[in-house]
């Protein structure tokens, strides 16, 4: 076989850099049981693009008799360092209460010791601001059994009574999920989730936010394509 010229080699390398790929991951699809209710929870993401630039979509929410709280986010994602990306885009909240839209800017990547980090800031209309921090880690107990701790915190610059959101630390969640990877792409799991939420929805004007803590037991499935 004849050796490729420098020009041909350059074209091949450019083709590799310009290759486009797609991924869909349903990170959480679960049925959650608390002391007074059952709900269905989802957390999914998808992306399309190359090594440096991608279109990134993310959605999460929960549903009881109806969708109570959900969001959809779309980002332009750009790699700026090894294992780290900038993200610039928009977020749309729906479910109970009026819909809200936000401009969004954040970073995501792998911190030392392989902690996955997502940190995003939001700016909405009427001077609304928010921030979200999410961290997770995967601990391999065996080749198929994986324990995944996860922490998520949401903060808001001002209260939004129509959606039951308090200013400051509006909600926080810590979860432990144990999954069994039948295949890498398909894994059922069980887990426990501790939630804290501060809400202005039921408080009178001038009253302090109402704090609610609950524990949920969950069973679900994780898959990606």
Backbone as numpy.savetxt, mean C-alpha at the origin, in Angstrom:
# Nx Ny Nz CAx CAy CAz Cx Cy Cz
29.53 -18.79 -35.56 28.68 -17.59 -35.56 29.57 -16.34 -35.56
29.26 -15.40 -36.45 30.07 -14.19 -36.55 29.86 -13.30 -35.33
30.94 -12.67 -34.90 30.85 -11.76 -33.75 30.08 -10.52 -34.13
29.32 -9.94 -33.16 28.57 -8.73 -33.42 29.50 -7.53 -33.42
29.19 -6.59 -34.27 29.93 -5.34 -34.29 29.57 -4.50 -33.08
30.34 -3.44 -32.84 30.04 -2.54 -31.72 28.66 -1.92 -31.88
28.30 -1.53 -33.11 26.99 -0.91 -33.35 25.87 -1.89 -33.06
26.05 -3.17 -33.47 25.02 -4.18 -33.21 24.90 -4.45 -31.72
26.04 -4.51 -31.03 26.01 -4.71 -29.58 25.29 -3.57 -28.87
25.51 -2.34 -29.31 24.84 -1.18 -28.73 23.34 -1.27 -28.91
22.90 -1.70 -30.11 21.47 -1.82 -30.37 20.84 -2.87 -29.45
21.54 -4.00 -29.24 21.02 -5.04 -28.35 20.89 -4.52 -26.92
21.91 -3.80 -26.46 21.85 -3.24 -25.10 20.72 -2.24 -24.97
20.49 -1.42 -25.98 19.40 -0.45 -25.94 18.07 -1.16 -25.90
17.94 -2.26 -26.62 16.69 -3.02 -26.61 16.42 -3.56 -25.22
17.49 -4.04 -24.52 17.31 -4.53 -23.16 16.84 -3.41 -22.24
17.45 -2.23 -22.34 17.08 -1.10 -21.49 15.66 -0.64 -21.76
15.20 -0.78 -23.00 13.89 -0.28 -23.38 12.79 -1.33 -23.26
13.14 -2.53 -22.82 12.14 -3.59 -22.68 11.09 -3.18 -21.64
9.86 -3.57 -21.89 8.76 -3.23 -21.00 8.21 -4.50 -20.35
7.89 -4.41 -19.08 7.37 -5.54 -18.33 6.13 -5.09 -17.55
5.33 -6.07 -17.12 4.13 -5.77 -16.34 4.06 -6.73 -15.16
3.48 -6.26 -14.07 3.32 -7.08 -12.88 2.02 -6.70 -12.18
1.32 -7.70 -11.64 0.15 -7.46 -10.79 0.32 -8.29 -9.53
0.14 -7.65 -8.37 0.24 -8.37 -7.10 -0.95 -8.03 -6.21
-1.70 -9.05 -5.83 -2.75 -8.92 -4.84 -2.12 -9.28 -3.51
-1.57 -8.28 -2.84 -0.78 -8.51 -1.64 -1.64 -9.03 -0.50
-2.85 -8.48 -0.39 -3.79 -8.92 0.65 -5.19 -8.99 0.07
-5.83 -10.11 0.22 -7.27 -10.24 -0.05 -7.79 -11.15 1.05
-8.47 -10.54 2.03 -8.74 -11.28 3.25 -10.11 -10.97 3.83
-10.56 -11.92 4.63 -11.77 -11.75 5.42 -11.34 -11.51 6.85
-11.79 -10.39 7.42 -11.37 -9.99 8.76 -12.54 -10.07 9.74
-12.27 -10.59 10.93 -13.28 -10.69 11.98 -12.81 -9.91 13.19
-13.63 -8.95 13.62 -13.38 -8.23 14.88 -14.47 -8.61 15.86
-14.54 -7.92 16.99 -15.51 -8.28 18.03 -16.94 -8.02 17.60
-17.15 -7.07 16.66 -18.52 -6.69 16.33 -18.84 -6.70 14.84
-17.91 -7.12 13.98 -18.19 -7.04 12.55 -17.25 -7.93 11.76
-17.69 -8.25 10.52 -16.85 -8.91 9.54 -16.63 -7.93 8.38
-15.48 -8.01 7.77 -15.21 -7.15 6.62 -14.29 -7.87 5.65
-14.33 -7.39 4.40 -13.43 -7.87 3.36 -12.42 -6.78 3.06
-11.15 -7.12 3.07 -10.07 -6.14 2.92 -9.22 -6.52 1.71
-8.81 -5.50 0.95 -7.91 -5.75 -0.17 -6.77 -4.74 -0.18
-5.66 -5.16 -0.75 -4.48 -4.31 -0.95 -3.76 -4.86 -2.17
-3.77 -4.11 -3.27 -3.21 -4.61 -4.52 -2.42 -3.52 -5.22
-1.48 -3.94 -6.06 -0.70 -2.99 -6.85 -0.33 -3.63 -8.19
-0.07 -2.76 -9.16 0.33 -3.21 -10.49 1.24 -2.17 -11.10
2.18 -2.61 -11.95 3.01 -1.65 -12.64 3.32 -2.12 -14.05
3.64 -1.14 -14.89 4.05 -1.42 -16.26 5.17 -0.45 -16.62
6.26 -0.98 -17.20 7.35 -0.10 -17.61 8.66 -0.82 -17.68
9.74 -0.03 -17.68 11.08 -0.57 -17.80 11.84 -0.52 -16.50
13.17 -0.59 -16.60 14.01 -0.63 -15.40 13.99 0.68 -14.62
13.82 1.80 -15.31 13.96 3.10 -14.65 12.64 3.85 -14.50
11.70 3.67 -15.40 10.43 4.41 -15.35 9.26 3.45 -15.50
8.27 3.64 -14.64 7.10 2.77 -14.64 5.83 3.58 -14.36
4.71 3.07 -14.82 3.40 3.50 -14.36 3.02 2.55 -13.24
2.74 3.12 -12.06 2.49 2.31 -10.87 1.08 2.61 -10.35
0.29 1.58 -10.15 -1.07 1.71 -9.63 -1.17 0.97 -8.30
-1.90 1.56 -7.37 -2.06 0.94 -6.05 -3.47 1.18 -5.55
-4.08 0.18 -4.95 -5.41 0.35 -4.36 -5.52 -0.45 -3.08
-6.28 0.07 -2.13 -6.55 -0.66 -0.89 -7.88 -0.16 -0.33
-8.49 -1.00 0.51 -9.76 -0.60 1.11 -10.39 -1.73 1.88
-11.54 -1.44 2.46 -12.29 -2.47 3.18 -13.78 -2.28 2.94
-14.49 -3.37 3.04 -15.91 -3.38 2.74 -16.63 -4.25 3.78
-17.70 -3.69 4.35 -18.58 -4.47 5.23 -19.86 -4.74 4.44
-20.97 -4.07 4.79 -22.15 -4.19 3.94 -21.95 -3.39 2.65
-21.08 -2.39 2.72 -20.71 -1.58 1.57 -19.26 -1.15 1.74
-18.69 -0.54 0.72 -17.31 -0.07 0.82 -17.25 1.10 1.78
-16.53 0.95 2.87 -16.47 1.99 3.90 -15.29 2.94 3.70
-14.17 2.41 3.25 -12.99 3.26 3.09 -12.09 2.63 2.03
-11.76 3.38 1.00 -10.94 2.84 -0.08 -10.18 3.98 -0.76
-9.09 3.61 -1.43 -8.31 4.60 -2.17 -7.70 3.96 -3.40
-7.48 4.80 -4.40 -6.81 4.39 -5.63 -5.71 5.42 -5.90
-4.49 4.94 -6.17 -3.36 5.82 -6.43 -2.70 5.45 -7.76
-2.25 6.48 -8.48 -1.52 6.29 -9.73 -0.27 7.14 -9.69
0.88 6.54 -10.02 2.16 7.23 -9.93 2.99 7.05 -11.19
3.80 8.04 -11.48 4.98 7.85 -12.32 6.10 7.49 -11.35
6.73 6.36 -11.59 7.73 5.80 -10.70 9.08 5.84 -11.41
10.09 6.45 -10.78 11.41 6.59 -11.39 12.49 6.13 -10.42
13.32 5.18 -10.85 14.42 4.69 -10.02 15.52 5.75 -9.94
15.94 6.10 -8.71 17.00 7.09 -8.55 18.22 6.53 -7.85
18.09 5.32 -7.29 19.22 4.66 -6.64 18.92 3.17 -6.61
19.91 2.39 -6.25 19.71 0.95 -6.16 18.63 0.62 -5.14
17.56 -0.02 -5.58 16.43 -0.43 -4.73 15.55 0.72 -4.26
15.69 1.94 -4.82 14.87 3.07 -4.38 14.29 3.82 -5.57
13.01 4.22 -5.42 12.28 4.92 -6.48 11.61 6.17 -5.92
11.59 7.23 -6.75 10.69 8.37 -6.52 9.33 8.01 -7.10
8.27 8.58 -6.52 6.93 8.42 -7.08 6.20 9.76 -7.05
5.59 10.11 -8.18 4.85 11.35 -8.31 3.52 11.04 -8.98
2.40 11.46 -8.37 1.11 11.11 -8.97 -0.07 11.67 -8.22
-1.13 10.88 -8.11 -2.39 11.34 -7.53 -3.06 10.21 -6.77
-3.92 10.60 -5.84 -4.68 9.65 -5.03 -6.14 10.07 -5.02
-7.03 9.08 -5.03 -8.47 9.35 -4.98 -9.08 8.49 -3.89
-9.76 9.12 -2.92 -10.44 8.42 -1.83 -11.92 8.30 -2.15
-12.49 7.13 -1.86 -13.92 6.94 -2.04 -14.43 6.00 -0.95
-15.73 5.73 -0.96 -16.35 4.95 0.10 -17.30 5.83 0.90
-17.28 5.71 2.23 -18.16 6.52 3.08 -17.74 7.99 3.02
-18.73 8.86 2.96 -18.45 10.29 2.92 -18.09 10.77 1.54
-17.80 12.06 1.42 -17.48 12.64 0.10 -16.14 12.12 -0.42
-16.02 12.10 -1.73 -14.77 11.69 -2.37 -13.73 12.79 -2.20
-12.48 12.41 -2.09 -11.37 13.35 -1.98 -10.29 13.00 -2.98
-9.64 14.02 -3.53 -8.53 13.83 -4.45 -7.30 14.56 -3.93
-6.13 13.96 -4.18 -4.88 14.49 -3.65 -3.78 14.41 -4.71
-2.87 15.36 -4.69 -1.59 15.20 -5.37 -0.67 14.43 -4.42
0.20 13.59 -4.97 1.01 12.71 -4.13 2.46 12.71 -4.57
3.36 12.62 -3.59 4.78 12.51 -3.85 5.40 11.62 -2.79
6.23 10.66 -3.20 6.80 9.78 -2.20 8.01 9.01 -2.70
8.50 8.13 -1.82 9.60 7.24 -2.15 9.22 5.84 -1.67
9.78 4.84 -2.35 9.62 3.47 -1.89 10.90 2.70 -2.22
11.18 1.69 -1.41 12.37 0.91 -1.67 12.69 -0.03 -0.52
13.89 -0.57 -0.57 14.37 -1.52 0.42 15.42 -0.86 1.31
15.10 -0.76 2.60 16.04 -0.23 3.58 17.03 -1.34 3.96
18.09 -1.01 4.70 19.01 -2.05 5.17 18.28 -3.17 5.89
18.78 -4.38 5.74 18.19 -5.60 6.29 16.87 -5.95 5.60
16.65 -5.40 4.39 15.54 -5.79 3.51 14.17 -5.44 4.08
14.08 -4.33 4.77 12.78 -3.78 5.14 12.21 -3.03 3.94
11.00 -3.34 3.54 10.35 -2.61 2.45 9.66 -1.38 3.03
9.96 -0.21 2.47 9.47 1.06 3.00 8.69 1.80 1.91
7.53 2.36 2.29 6.79 3.30 1.45 6.49 4.54 2.29
6.87 5.70 1.79 6.60 6.96 2.49 6.06 7.95 1.47
4.84 8.45 1.70 4.17 9.30 0.72 3.54 10.50 1.41
3.68 11.68 0.79 3.04 12.91 1.27 1.95 13.31 0.28
0.88 13.91 0.79 -0.27 14.26 -0.03 -0.70 15.70 0.23
-1.19 16.35 -0.82 -1.75 17.69 -0.72 -3.09 17.68 -1.44
-4.16 18.10 -0.73 -5.49 18.14 -1.31 -6.05 19.54 -1.37
-7.33 19.65 -1.72 -7.95 20.96 -1.78 -8.28 21.45 -0.37
-8.63 22.73 -0.26 -8.98 23.37 1.00 -7.86 23.22 2.06
-6.61 23.21 1.59 -5.48 23.17 2.50 -5.25 21.83 3.19
-5.83 20.77 2.67 -5.65 19.46 3.29 -4.25 18.90 2.99
-3.65 18.30 3.99 -2.37 17.62 3.83 -2.44 16.28 4.56
-1.63 15.34 4.10 -1.60 14.02 4.74 -0.26 13.37 4.48
0.04 12.34 5.25 1.26 11.57 5.07 0.97 10.12 5.44
1.65 9.22 4.73 1.45 7.78 4.96 2.81 7.11 5.01
3.02 6.27 6.01 4.24 5.49 6.13 3.87 4.03 6.29
4.49 3.19 5.47 4.22 1.75 5.54 5.55 1.01 5.50
5.72 0.03 6.39 6.94 -0.76 6.45 6.56 -2.23 6.64
7.29 -3.10 5.95 7.04 -4.53 6.11 8.34 -5.30 5.98
8.30 -6.54 6.47 9.48 -7.38 6.43 9.02 -8.82 6.25
9.80 -9.61 5.53 9.47 -11.01 5.32 10.51 -11.89 6.01
10.03 -12.70 6.96 10.90 -13.60 7.71 10.63 -15.02 7.25
11.60 -15.65 6.60 11.44 -17.00 6.09 11.66 -18.00 7.22
10.57 -18.65 7.67 10.68 -19.67 8.69 11.14 -21.00 8.07
10.61 -21.29 6.86 11.07 -22.40 6.04 11.10 -21.89 4.60
11.35 -22.78 3.65 11.34 -22.37 2.25 9.95 -21.96 1.79
8.90 -22.40 2.46 7.53 -22.08 2.05 6.75 -21.28 3.08
7.16 -21.32 4.32 6.42 -20.67 5.40 7.06 -19.32 5.69
6.27 -18.24 5.55 6.80 -16.88 5.68 5.97 -16.08 6.69
6.62 -15.47 7.65 5.96 -14.58 8.61 6.23 -13.14 8.17
5.15 -12.37 8.02 5.28 -11.00 7.51 4.69 -10.00 8.50
5.53 -9.30 9.27 5.04 -8.17 10.06 4.90 -6.93 9.17
3.91 -6.09 9.50 3.65 -4.90 8.69 3.12 -3.78 9.58
3.61 -2.57 9.35 3.17 -1.39 10.09 2.75 -0.32 9.11
1.58 0.30 9.35 1.13 1.41 8.52 0.59 2.53 9.42
0.99 3.77 9.12 0.58 4.93 9.90 0.09 6.00 8.93
-1.06 6.62 9.24 -1.61 7.71 8.43 -1.79 8.95 9.30
-1.27 10.09 8.82 -1.39 11.35 9.55 -2.05 12.39 8.64
-2.83 13.29 9.26 -3.53 14.34 8.51 -3.28 15.69 9.15
-3.14 16.71 8.32 -2.89 18.06 8.81 -4.09 18.72 9.44
-5.30 18.30 9.05 -6.53 18.86 9.61 -7.62 17.81 9.61
-8.60 18.01 10.45 -9.71 17.07 10.53 -10.58 17.14 9.28
-11.19 16.01 8.95 -12.17 15.94 7.87 -13.38 15.21 8.44
-14.29 15.98 9.06 -15.42 15.38 9.76 -16.31 14.58 8.84
-16.44 14.99 7.58 -17.32 14.30 6.65 -16.85 12.86 6.38
-15.55 12.63 6.51 -15.02 11.28 6.32 -14.55 10.65 7.63
-14.82 11.31 8.76 -14.48 10.75 10.05 -13.00 10.69 10.32
-12.24 11.67 9.82 -10.79 11.68 9.96 -10.37 12.74 10.96
-9.55 12.36 11.93 -9.04 13.31 12.91 -7.69 13.83 12.46
-7.35 15.03 12.91 -6.03 15.57 12.60 -4.96 14.85 13.41
-3.72 14.98 12.97 -2.63 14.27 13.64 -2.61 12.81 13.24
-2.34 11.94 14.21 -2.33 10.50 13.95 -3.77 10.02 13.82
-4.23 9.87 12.59 -5.62 9.47 12.35 -5.82 7.98 12.55
-4.90 7.18 12.04 -5.01 5.74 12.24 -3.65 5.07 12.12
-3.53 3.94 12.78 -2.31 3.14 12.74 -2.70 1.68 12.77
-1.88 0.85 12.14 -2.18 -0.57 12.06 -0.89 -1.38 12.11
-0.91 -2.41 12.92 0.20 -3.35 12.96 -0.36 -4.74 12.74
0.25 -5.50 11.83 -0.26 -6.82 11.47 0.85 -7.85 11.44
0.47 -9.08 11.76 1.33 -10.24 11.59 0.56 -11.26 10.75
1.13 -11.61 9.61 0.48 -12.59 8.73 1.46 -13.74 8.48
0.94 -14.95 8.58 1.73 -16.14 8.35 1.18 -16.83 7.10
1.99 -16.91 6.07 1.52 -17.49 4.80 2.32 -18.73 4.42
1.65 -19.58 3.66 2.29 -20.79 3.15 2.30 -20.70 1.64
3.48 -20.65 1.05 3.61 -20.47 -0.39 3.51 -21.81 -1.10
2.28 -22.15 -1.50 2.10 -23.36 -2.31 2.93 -23.25 -3.57
2.87 -22.09 -4.16 3.81 -21.63 -5.18 4.22 -20.23 -4.80
5.32 -19.75 -5.36 5.75 -18.39 -5.06 4.63 -17.40 -5.40
3.85 -17.72 -6.44 2.82 -16.79 -6.91 1.48 -16.95 -6.17
1.34 -17.96 -5.33 0.05 -18.21 -4.68 0.28 -18.69 -3.25
-0.27 -17.95 -2.29 -0.02 -18.28 -0.89 -1.22 -17.92 -0.01
-1.92 -18.89 0.56 -2.93 -18.58 1.58 -2.25 -18.19 2.89
-2.98 -17.43 3.73 -2.38 -17.00 5.00 -3.43 -16.79 6.07
-2.97 -16.74 7.30 -3.79 -16.35 8.46 -3.01 -15.26 9.18
-3.72 -14.49 10.00 -3.01 -13.42 10.69 -3.85 -12.73 11.73
-3.22 -11.78 12.40 -3.88 -10.95 13.39 -3.48 -9.50 13.12
-4.45 -8.59 13.25 -4.24 -7.17 12.94 -4.71 -6.34 14.13
-3.85 -5.46 14.61 -4.21 -4.52 15.67 -4.39 -3.14 15.03
-5.55 -2.50 15.28 -5.84 -1.21 14.65 -6.15 -0.16 15.70
-5.69 1.07 15.42 -6.05 2.24 16.22 -6.59 3.30 15.27
-7.70 3.92 15.63 -8.27 4.98 14.80 -8.83 6.09 15.66
-8.52 7.34 15.28 -9.10 8.52 15.91 -10.08 9.13 14.92
-11.33 9.31 15.35 -12.37 9.76 14.44 -13.08 10.99 14.99
-13.36 11.95 14.10 -14.16 13.13 14.45 -15.62 12.96 14.06
-15.98 11.82 13.49 -17.31 11.68 12.91 -18.42 11.78 13.95
-18.20 11.13 15.11 -19.26 11.11 16.12 -19.07 12.16 17.21
-17.95 12.84 17.19 -17.69 13.84 18.23 -18.38 15.16 17.90
-18.84 15.86 18.92 -19.45 17.15 18.70 -18.40 18.19 18.36
-18.84 19.34 17.85 -17.89 20.40 17.52 -17.17 20.84 18.78
-15.84 20.92 18.67 -15.04 21.30 19.82 -14.67 20.14 20.73
-15.27 18.97 20.49 -14.97 17.81 21.33 -13.70 17.12 20.85
-13.08 16.37 21.75 -11.88 15.63 21.38 -12.25 14.46 20.46
-11.35 14.06 19.57 -11.62 12.91 18.71 -11.89 11.66 19.53
-12.67 10.75 18.96 -12.99 9.50 19.62 -11.98 8.45 19.18
-11.27 7.85 20.12 -10.28 6.82 19.82 -10.94 5.45 19.87
-10.56 4.61 18.92 -11.08 3.25 18.88 -9.93 2.29 18.60
-9.84 1.25 19.42 -8.83 0.21 19.22 -9.55 -1.11 19.01
-9.04 -1.91 18.09 -9.66 -3.21 17.86 -8.62 -4.20 17.37
-8.94 -5.46 17.58 -8.11 -6.56 17.11 -8.92 -7.39 16.12
-8.32 -7.70 14.99 -8.98 -8.50 13.97 -8.18 -9.76 13.70
-8.91 -10.85 13.46 -8.29 -12.07 12.99 -8.65 -12.22 11.51
-7.66 -12.54 10.70 -7.86 -12.52 9.26 -7.44 -13.85 8.64
-8.08 -14.17 7.52 -7.69 -15.30 6.69 -7.80 -14.82 5.24
-6.80 -15.13 4.44 -6.82 -14.59 3.09 -5.86 -15.30 2.15
-5.62 -14.66 1.03 -4.74 -15.22 0.01 -3.91 -14.11 -0.61
-2.69 -14.44 -0.96 -1.78 -13.52 -1.63 -1.37 -14.13 -2.95
-1.44 -13.33 -4.02 -1.03 -13.88 -5.31 -0.44 -12.77 -6.18
0.38 -13.16 -7.14 0.91 -12.19 -8.10 1.12 -12.86 -9.44
1.02 -12.01 -10.49 1.13 -12.48 -11.86 2.26 -11.72 -12.54
